[in-house]
Amino acid sequence: VLLYNESVTFSHSIVSKSQRLGQNISGLSPLVELFIFKISVFFSLISRALNVLLTFCTFVFNIVTSS
């Protein structure tokens, strides 16, 4: 669980950094902005998928240990 929390905070920091970077170079080109937006969406999807996977694994583990 700790490892998962670290990965979530890590992905969140990447997302916030990429958003900040996007704000800095927003004058550069809309394409770069779109690319950074896609990356941040990708990271949030990954963290959500990890969350679901972790919940599922915990659920299975509880069933296995209780029987």
C-alpha positions as CSV (number, residue, x, y, z in Angstrom):
1,V,0.0,0.0,0.0
2,L,2.9,2.3,0.8
3,L,4.5,1.7,-2.5
4,Y,1.2,2.5,-4.2
5,N,0.8,5.7,-2.3
6,E,4.3,6.7,-3.3
7,S,3.6,5.9,-7.0
8,V,0.4,8.0,-6.8
9,T,2.2,11.0,-5.3
10,F,4.9,10.5,-7.8
11,S,2.5,10.5,-10.7
12,H,0.7,13.5,-9.2
13,S,3.9,15.5,-9.0
14,I,4.7,14.6,-12.6
15,V,1.2,15.8,-13.6
16,S,1.6,19.1,-11.7
17,K,5.1,19.6,-13.1
18,S,3.9,18.9,-16.7
19,Q,1.0,21.3,-16.2
20,R,3.4,24.0,-14.9
21,L,5.7,23.3,-17.8
22,G,2.7,23.6,-20.1
23,Q,1.9,27.0,-18.6
24,N,5.5,28.1,-19.1
25,I,5.6,27.1,-22.8
26,S,2.0,27.7,-23.7
27,G,3.1,30.6,-25.9
28,L,5.4,28.2,-27.7
29,S,2.8,26.1,-29.5
30,P,-0.7,24.6,-29.0
31,L,0.7,21.2,-30.1
32,V,3.1,21.0,-27.2
33,E,0.3,22.0,-24.9
34,L,-1.9,19.3,-26.2
35,F,1.0,16.7,-25.9
36,I,1.5,17.7,-22.2
37,F,-2.2,17.5,-21.5
38,K,-2.3,14.0,-23.0
39,I,0.6,13.0,-20.9
40,S,-1.0,14.2,-17.7
41,V,-4.3,12.4,-18.6
42,F,-2.3,9.3,-19.3
43,F,-0.6,9.5,-15.8
44,S,-4.0,10.0,-14.1
45,L,-5.4,7.0,-15.9
46,I,-2.4,4.9,-14.9
47,S,-2.9,5.9,-11.2
48,R,-6.6,5.0,-11.4
49,A,-5.8,1.7,-13.0
50,L,-3.2,1.0,-10.2
51,N,-5.9,1.9,-7.6
52,V,-8.3,-0.6,-9.1
53,L,-5.7,-3.3,-9.4
54,L,-4.6,-2.7,-5.8
55,T,-8.2,-2.9,-4.5
56,F,-8.7,-6.1,-6.5
57,C,-5.5,-7.7,-5.2
58,T,-6.4,-6.8,-1.6
59,F,-9.9,-8.3,-2.1
60,V,-8.5,-11.5,-3.5
61,F,-5.8,-11.7,-0.7
62,N,-8.5,-11.2,2.0
63,I,-10.5,-14.1,0.5
64,V,-7.5,-16.4,0.2
65,T,-6.3,-15.7,3.8
66,S,-9.7,-15.9,5.4
67,S,-10.5,-19.4,4.0
